[in-house]
Amino acid sequence: MRNTPFVKRSLLVLTGTLAATAALAGCGGGGTDTPAAGGSAAPGGSAAAPVTIKVQAWYTEPQGNWNATVAAFNKTHPNIKVVYEGLSEKGDSQEGMKKLDLLAASGDQMDVIMYSAAPDYAQRVGAGMLEPLDEYMKKDGFDPKAEFKIDTSVNGKYYALPGKMIEWLVLLNKDKLDQAKLPVPTEWTWNDYAEYAKKLTSGEGANKVYGSYFHTWKDYAQLALSNDPELPFFVKEDGTPNVDNPKYRFSLELRNKMENVDKSSVPYYDVVSQKMGYRDVFYAGKTAMLLTGNWMVGELALNGKFNTVFAPYPKFDAKDPNGYTSINADFVGVAASSKNKQAAYEFVKWYTTEGMLEQGMFFSGWKKADLNKNVEAILKSGKPELAKFIDKDSLLATLKVNKATKLIVPPTFSLQQEKELLSQVELYLTGKQDLEKTIQTTTKKLNDIKTSSK
């Protein structure tokens, strides 16, 4: 899709409000080039000079090891020259996403682009920023369902493939666990997690150490909902609310009990008013447990300060299968405005398979990736003196029981719904409304957003 004035205006709206509209959704999904017309860069082809493409994302060089990754691709693909362009000095995915929107609106060169969450990805599909990949993969004999652990399709079409795969787990400060004489959990429920948090909480005032920490993201509002194999999200794929659900209710009640009754998890008000960063709280030893994504393994290898062990994502009921966890991914796609789509596709396919292993920084969503080698590469990418702080046995044991729930790629208007959901969660956790009103109001407001978006 070319950058017409309408598209440019739409993308600027995305940048300013991060809210999709029905007009955006009507913009379509891709460019006019056929798979063979994106440049003469396919393996086995010939070209007078290499095609130069840009890979644009938010990662800094320390976060992404891009110099070595790009060099590995360029060495094996002489017809394509890849240049990585970092869009955030701090490695902030939201900042990077806004800059991508501005680049698209201004008509600058874009070839390979990335998004860090399904709602952001879905919204950009609706804005026409991503090229459909189905014809490229069909021509290539590449079956994404057979290759990857998660399905990144939107309405039956693929606009991106999964880069790093995010599964959730629990980080525990081993020293504090030993002080409380608690074993490393290998299978536990949310109620068990809450009991651990109480036993791991100690001290008062400025010296208080909490057993648990929950951040402000939606993931921490749908804790037990994320255990559901088929519908682990606050809305269904069509935007229908999924909050009047026993697992969602349980999630809010659990947080309220831990934060406001047991005082075993950092209170929501403190998290917001003090602008807490989850990494800082854990590294400073102010929480004994941190429920988070597996990207923290690589960060521990760079910044670890004490012995850290790992436990699986807690489950809703003791009878449930162990290991179902919330998942996400980096969504790596071809810009619809790219003049070298075939070359960009070649990089996307390589990076999301072999390239992730070359990069050695993140967990791969490729089915053929060797988990043990993946872990070794991530640990090796850090500082050698910090490897001793990471308990590899509990990490591997946790990763091996992890089971991916279905990835819900929600409608383009889901970011509006998420914002409303979080505002209602805040009212509940700060005591301004009860659970029933929270559920009822959230359901109504999410439905209103869905209706108005038709």
C-alpha positions as CSV (number, residue, x, y, z in Angstrom):
1,M,0.0,0.0,0.0
2,R,1.4,3.4,-1.0
3,N,1.6,6.3,1.5
4,T,-1.3,8.3,0.2
5,P,-2.3,11.4,2.1
6,F,-5.1,9.5,3.8
7,V,-2.7,6.8,5.0
8,K,-0.3,9.5,6.3
9,R,-3.0,11.2,8.3
10,S,-4.1,7.8,9.7
11,L,-0.6,6.9,10.8
12,L,-0.2,10.2,12.5
13,V,-3.4,9.5,14.4
14,L,-1.9,6.2,15.4
15,T,1.1,7.9,16.8
16,G,-0.8,10.4,18.8
17,T,-3.6,8.3,20.2
18,L,-2.7,4.6,19.6
19,A,-6.3,4.0,18.8
20,A,-7.4,2.4,15.5
21,T,-10.5,3.4,13.7
22,A,-12.8,1.7,11.2
23,A,-11.4,3.9,8.5
24,L,-7.9,2.6,9.2
25,A,-9.2,-1.0,9.1
26,G,-10.6,-0.3,5.6
27,C,-7.1,0.6,4.3
28,G,-6.2,-2.9,3.5
29,G,-3.2,-5.1,4.1
30,G,-0.4,-4.7,1.6
31,G,1.5,-3.4,-1.4
32,T,0.9,-4.0,-5.0
33,D,4.2,-5.8,-5.6
34,T,4.1,-9.6,-6.2
35,P,6.5,-11.8,-4.3
36,A,8.9,-11.8,-7.3
37,A,8.9,-8.1,-7.6
38,G,10.5,-7.1,-4.3
39,G,14.0,-7.1,-5.8
40,S,16.4,-9.7,-7.2
41,A,17.6,-10.8,-3.7
42,A,16.1,-14.3,-3.3
43,P,18.7,-17.0,-2.6
44,G,20.0,-18.4,-5.9
45,G,19.1,-15.2,-7.8
46,S,21.5,-12.7,-9.3
47,A,21.9,-9.0,-9.0
48,A,24.3,-6.4,-10.3
49,A,24.6,-5.0,-6.7
50,P,23.2,-6.1,-3.3
51,V,19.8,-4.8,-2.4
52,T,20.0,-2.7,0.8
53,I,17.2,-3.1,3.3
54,K,16.6,-1.6,6.7
55,V,15.6,-3.5,9.8
56,Q,14.0,-1.1,12.2
57,A,13.2,-1.9,15.9
58,W,13.6,-0.5,19.4
59,Y,16.5,-2.7,20.6
60,T,19.8,-1.2,21.5
61,E,23.0,-3.0,20.5
62,P,23.6,-4.5,24.0
63,Q,20.0,-5.7,24.1
64,G,19.9,-7.2,20.6
65,N,23.5,-8.1,19.5
66,W,22.5,-6.7,16.1
67,N,25.9,-6.1,14.7
68,A,26.8,-9.8,14.8
69,T,23.3,-10.9,13.8
70,V,23.3,-8.7,10.7
71,A,26.8,-9.8,9.8
72,A,25.8,-13.4,9.9
73,F,22.9,-12.8,7.5
74,N,24.9,-10.7,5.1
75,K,27.6,-13.4,5.0
76,T,25.2,-16.0,3.8
77,H,23.0,-13.7,1.6
78,P,25.4,-11.8,-0.7
79,N,22.5,-10.4,-2.8
80,I,21.1,-8.5,0.3
81,K,22.7,-6.0,2.5
82,V,20.9,-5.5,5.8
83,V,21.3,-2.3,7.9
84,Y,19.9,-2.2,11.4
85,E,18.4,1.0,12.7
86,G,17.6,1.3,16.4
87,L,14.7,3.6,17.2
88,S,15.1,4.0,20.9
89,E,18.2,4.9,22.9
90,K,16.7,3.3,26.0
91,G,15.4,0.2,24.2
92,D,11.8,1.2,24.8
93,S,9.4,-0.7,22.5
94,Q,6.7,1.9,22.8
95,E,9.0,4.7,21.8
96,G,10.2,2.6,18.9
97,M,6.6,1.9,17.8
98,K,5.8,5.6,17.7
99,K,8.8,6.3,15.6
100,L,7.8,3.6,13.2
101,D,4.4,5.3,12.8
102,L,6.1,8.6,12.1
103,L,8.4,7.0,9.5
104,A,5.5,5.4,7.8
105,A,3.6,8.7,7.7
106,S,6.6,10.6,6.3
107,G,7.3,8.0,3.6
108,D,10.8,7.2,4.8
109,Q,12.4,3.8,3.8
110,M,11.0,0.9,5.7
111,D,11.6,-2.7,5.0
112,V,11.6,-5.0,8.0
113,I,9.7,-3.8,11.0
114,M,8.8,-5.2,14.5
115,Y,6.1,-4.8,17.1
116,S,6.3,-6.1,20.7
117,A,2.7,-7.0,21.4
118,A,-0.3,-8.5,19.6
119,P,-2.6,-5.5,20.0
120,D,0.0,-3.1,18.5
121,Y,0.6,-5.6,15.7
122,A,-3.1,-6.0,15.0
123,Q,-3.6,-2.2,14.9
124,R,-0.8,-1.7,12.4
125,V,-2.2,-4.5,10.2
126,G,-5.5,-2.5,10.2
127,A,-3.6,0.6,9.3
128,G,-2.1,-1.2,6.2
129,M,1.5,-0.9,7.4
130,L,2.3,-4.6,6.9
131,E,2.6,-6.7,3.8
132,P,0.8,-10.0,3.7
133,L,3.3,-12.8,3.6
134,D,1.2,-15.8,2.5
135,E,2.1,-15.7,-1.2
136,Y,5.8,-15.3,-0.3
137,M,5.7,-18.4,2.0
138,K,3.6,-20.4,-0.5
139,K,6.1,-19.8,-3.2
140,D,8.9,-20.7,-0.8
141,G,7.1,-23.9,0.5
142,F,7.3,-22.5,4.0
143,D,4.5,-23.5,6.4
144,P,4.4,-21.2,9.5
145,K,2.1,-23.5,11.4
146,A,4.7,-26.3,11.0
147,E,7.6,-24.1,11.8
148,F,6.5,-22.0,14.8
149,K,5.1,-22.6,18.3
150,I,2.6,-19.8,18.0
151,D,0.2,-18.6,15.2
152,T,0.6,-15.0,14.3
153,S,-2.1,-14.8,11.6
154,V,-4.8,-12.1,11.5
155,N,-8.1,-13.1,10.0
156,G,-6.4,-16.1,8.4
157,K,-3.5,-14.1,6.8
158,Y,0.1,-13.8,8.0
159,Y,1.5,-10.3,8.2
160,A,4.4,-11.2,10.5
161,L,6.4,-14.1,11.9
162,P,7.4,-14.5,15.6
163,G,10.8,-13.3,16.6
164,K,11.6,-13.8,20.3
165,M,8.9,-15.9,22.0
166,I,7.8,-14.6,25.4
167,E,6.6,-17.1,28.0
168,W,6.0,-16.1,31.6
169,L,7.6,-17.5,34.7
170,V,8.5,-16.6,38.3
171,L,11.9,-15.3,39.3
172,L,12.8,-15.9,43.0
173,N,15.5,-14.5,45.1
174,K,17.2,-17.7,46.3
175,D,18.8,-16.1,49.4
176,K,15.4,-14.9,50.7
177,L,13.8,-18.2,49.8
178,D,16.5,-20.0,51.9
179,Q,16.0,-17.5,54.8
180,A,12.3,-18.4,54.8
181,K,13.2,-22.1,54.5
182,L,11.0,-22.5,51.4
183,P,11.7,-25.0,48.6
184,V,11.9,-23.9,45.0
185,P,8.4,-24.5,43.6
186,T,8.1,-26.9,40.6
187,E,4.3,-27.0,40.5
188,W,2.0,-24.6,42.3
189,T,-1.3,-22.7,42.3
190,W,-2.0,-19.0,42.7
191,N,-3.0,-19.7,46.2
192,D,0.4,-21.3,46.8
193,Y,2.0,-18.3,45.3
194,A,0.0,-16.0,47.7
195,E,1.2,-18.1,50.7
196,Y,4.8,-17.9,49.5
197,A,4.4,-14.1,49.3
198,K,3.2,-13.9,52.9
199,K,6.1,-16.0,54.2
200,L,8.6,-14.0,52.1
201,T,7.4,-10.6,53.3
202,S,9.5,-9.1,56.1
203,G,10.4,-5.8,57.7
204,E,8.6,-2.5,57.9
205,G,8.7,1.0,56.3
206,A,11.7,1.7,54.1
207,N,13.2,-1.6,55.1
208,K,10.2,-3.7,54.1
209,V,10.7,-6.5,51.6
210,Y,7.5,-7.7,49.9
211,G,7.0,-11.3,48.8
212,S,5.6,-10.3,45.5
213,Y,5.4,-7.5,42.9
214,F,2.8,-6.9,40.2
215,H,3.3,-4.2,37.6
216,T,0.7,-2.0,35.9
217,W,0.3,-3.9,32.7
218,K,-2.8,-5.8,31.7
219,D,-0.9,-9.1,32.2
220,Y,-1.2,-8.5,35.9
221,A,-4.9,-7.9,35.7
222,Q,-5.6,-11.3,34.1
223,L,-3.2,-13.6,36.1
224,A,-5.3,-16.7,36.3
225,L,-7.1,-15.9,33.0
226,S,-3.7,-16.5,31.3
227,N,-3.9,-20.1,32.4
228,D,-6.7,-20.8,30.0
229,P,-5.4,-22.7,27.0
230,E,-7.9,-21.4,24.5
231,L,-9.0,-18.0,25.7
232,P,-6.3,-16.4,27.9
233,F,-7.2,-12.8,27.2
234,F,-9.6,-10.1,28.5
235,V,-11.4,-10.0,25.1
236,K,-12.1,-12.6,22.5
237,E,-10.7,-12.4,19.0
238,D,-13.7,-10.3,17.8
239,G,-13.4,-7.9,20.8
240,T,-16.2,-9.4,22.9
241,P,-15.4,-8.9,26.6
242,N,-14.1,-11.9,28.5
243,V,-14.0,-10.3,32.0
244,D,-17.2,-11.7,33.4
245,N,-15.2,-14.9,33.8
246,P,-14.3,-16.8,37.0
247,K,-10.6,-16.7,36.3
248,Y,-10.6,-13.0,35.7
249,R,-12.6,-12.4,38.8
250,F,-10.2,-14.6,40.8
251,S,-7.3,-12.6,39.4
252,L,-8.6,-9.3,40.6
253,E,-9.6,-10.7,44.0
254,L,-6.1,-12.3,44.4
255,R,-4.3,-9.0,43.7
256,N,-6.6,-7.1,46.1
257,K,-6.1,-9.6,48.9
258,M,-2.3,-9.7,48.4
259,E,-1.9,-5.9,48.1
260,N,-4.5,-4.5,50.5
261,V,-5.2,-7.3,53.0
262,D,-2.1,-9.5,53.4
263,K,0.2,-6.6,52.5
264,S,2.5,-9.2,50.9
265,S,2.6,-7.6,47.4
266,V,3.7,-4.0,46.6
267,P,0.5,-1.9,46.7
268,Y,-0.8,-0.6,43.3
269,Y,-0.8,3.0,44.6
270,D,2.9,2.8,45.5
271,V,3.8,1.3,42.1
272,V,2.0,4.1,40.3
273,S,2.8,7.1,42.6
274,Q,6.5,6.2,42.9
275,K,6.8,5.2,39.2
276,M,8.4,1.9,40.1
277,G,10.3,-0.1,37.6
278,Y,9.9,-3.9,38.0
279,R,13.5,-4.5,37.3
280,D,14.7,-2.0,39.9
281,V,12.4,-3.4,42.6
282,F,13.7,-7.0,42.0
283,Y,17.4,-6.0,41.7
284,A,17.2,-3.9,44.8
285,G,15.9,-6.9,46.8
286,K,12.6,-5.1,47.6
287,T,10.6,-8.1,46.4
288,A,11.4,-11.8,46.8
289,M,9.4,-12.9,43.7
290,L,8.9,-11.3,40.3
291,L,6.3,-12.7,37.9
292,T,7.6,-11.7,34.5
293,G,8.5,-12.7,31.0
294,N,11.5,-14.9,30.0
295,W,13.3,-11.9,28.5
296,M,14.6,-11.3,32.0
297,V,16.9,-14.3,31.8
298,G,19.1,-12.5,29.3
299,E,18.9,-9.3,31.5
300,L,19.9,-11.3,34.6
301,A,23.0,-12.5,32.6
302,L,23.9,-8.8,32.2
303,N,22.7,-7.3,35.5
304,G,22.2,-10.1,38.1
305,K,23.1,-9.2,41.6
306,F,22.2,-12.3,43.7
307,N,21.3,-16.0,43.3
308,T,18.1,-16.3,41.2
309,V,16.0,-19.4,40.8
310,F,13.0,-20.0,38.6
311,A,9.5,-21.5,39.0
312,P,6.7,-22.2,36.5
313,Y,3.8,-19.8,36.1
314,P,1.3,-20.7,38.8
315,K,-2.0,-22.4,37.8
316,F,-5.6,-21.7,38.6
317,D,-6.5,-25.1,40.1
318,A,-4.3,-27.9,41.5
319,K,-6.0,-30.4,39.1
320,D,-5.1,-28.3,36.0
321,P,-2.1,-29.3,33.8
322,N,1.1,-27.8,34.9
323,G,2.8,-25.1,32.8
324,Y,0.2,-23.2,30.8
325,T,1.5,-19.7,30.6
326,S,0.7,-16.3,29.1
327,I,2.7,-15.9,25.8
328,N,3.6,-13.1,23.5
329,A,6.2,-12.5,20.8
330,D,8.0,-9.9,18.7
331,F,6.0,-9.6,15.5
332,V,8.5,-9.3,12.6
333,G,7.1,-8.3,9.3
334,V,7.7,-6.6,5.9
335,A,6.6,-3.0,5.6
336,A,3.9,-2.6,3.0
337,S,5.8,0.5,1.6
338,S,9.0,-1.4,1.1
339,K,10.5,-1.3,-2.4
340,N,12.4,-4.5,-1.7
341,K,9.7,-6.8,-0.3
342,Q,11.2,-10.1,-1.4
343,A,14.6,-9.2,0.2
344,A,12.8,-8.1,3.3
345,Y,10.8,-11.4,3.5
346,E,14.1,-13.4,3.1
347,F,15.4,-11.6,6.2
348,V,12.2,-12.1,8.2
349,K,12.2,-15.8,7.4
350,W,15.9,-16.2,8.3
351,Y,15.8,-14.1,11.4
352,T,12.7,-15.8,13.0
353,T,14.3,-19.3,12.4
354,E,18.1,-19.6,12.3
355,G,18.7,-15.9,13.0
356,M,17.3,-16.1,16.5
357,L,20.0,-18.7,17.4
358,E,22.7,-16.6,15.8
359,Q,21.5,-13.6,17.8
360,G,21.8,-15.6,21.1
361,M,19.8,-13.1,23.2
362,F,16.2,-14.4,23.4
363,F,14.1,-17.5,23.5
364,S,13.0,-18.7,20.0
365,G,9.5,-19.5,18.9
366,W,10.9,-21.8,16.2
367,K,10.0,-25.4,16.8
368,K,13.4,-26.6,15.5
369,A,15.4,-24.6,18.1
370,D,17.3,-26.6,20.7
371,L,16.2,-25.4,24.1
372,N,19.5,-26.3,25.9
373,K,21.6,-24.5,23.2
374,N,19.2,-21.6,23.3
375,V,19.7,-21.2,27.1
376,E,23.5,-21.6,26.8
377,A,23.6,-18.9,24.1
378,I,21.6,-16.5,26.2
379,L,23.8,-17.1,29.3
380,K,26.9,-16.8,27.2
381,S,25.8,-13.4,25.9
382,G,26.0,-11.9,29.4
383,K,28.9,-11.2,31.8
384,P,30.8,-14.4,32.7
385,E,31.0,-13.4,36.4
386,L,27.2,-13.2,36.6
387,A,26.4,-16.6,35.2
388,K,26.9,-18.1,38.7
389,F,23.9,-16.2,39.9
390,I,21.5,-17.9,37.5
391,D,20.3,-21.4,38.5
392,K,20.3,-23.2,35.1
393,D,18.6,-26.4,36.5
394,S,15.5,-24.6,37.8
395,L,15.4,-22.5,34.6
396,L,15.5,-25.5,32.3
397,A,13.0,-27.4,34.4
398,T,10.6,-24.5,34.2
399,L,11.0,-23.9,30.5
400,K,10.5,-27.6,29.8
401,V,7.1,-27.7,31.5
402,N,5.9,-24.4,30.0
403,K,3.0,-24.9,27.6
404,A,1.9,-22.0,25.3
405,T,-1.7,-21.0,25.5
406,K,-3.4,-19.8,22.3
407,L,-2.1,-16.5,21.1
408,I,-5.1,-14.1,20.8
409,V,-4.5,-11.5,18.2
410,P,-7.3,-9.0,19.1
411,P,-9.1,-6.5,16.9
412,T,-7.5,-3.2,16.0
413,F,-9.6,-1.4,18.7
414,S,-8.3,-3.6,21.5
415,L,-5.8,-1.0,22.7
416,Q,-8.7,1.3,23.5
417,Q,-10.3,-1.6,25.4
418,E,-7.1,-2.3,27.3
419,K,-6.9,1.4,28.4
420,E,-10.5,1.2,29.7
421,L,-9.9,-2.1,31.4
422,L,-6.8,-0.8,33.3
423,S,-8.7,2.3,34.4
424,Q,-11.4,0.1,36.0
425,V,-8.7,-2.2,37.6
426,E,-7.2,0.9,39.2
427,L,-10.5,2.0,40.7
428,Y,-10.9,-1.5,42.2
429,L,-7.4,-1.8,43.6
430,T,-7.5,1.6,45.2
431,G,-10.8,0.9,46.9
432,K,-12.9,3.3,44.8
433,Q,-15.3,0.6,43.6
434,D,-16.2,-3.0,44.4
435,L,-15.5,-6.1,42.3
436,E,-19.0,-6.4,40.9
437,K,-19.2,-2.8,39.8
438,T,-15.7,-3.2,38.3
439,I,-16.8,-6.3,36.3
440,Q,-20.1,-4.8,35.1
441,T,-18.6,-1.4,34.2
442,T,-15.6,-3.0,32.4
443,T,-17.9,-5.3,30.4
444,K,-20.2,-2.4,29.3
445,K,-17.3,-0.1,28.4
446,L,-15.5,-2.8,26.4
447,N,-18.8,-3.6,24.5
448,D,-19.3,0.1,23.8
449,I,-15.9,0.4,22.3
450,K,-16.5,-2.7,20.1
451,T,-19.9,-1.3,19.0
452,S,-18.6,2.1,18.1
453,S,-15.7,0.6,16.1
454,K,-18.0,-1.1,13.6
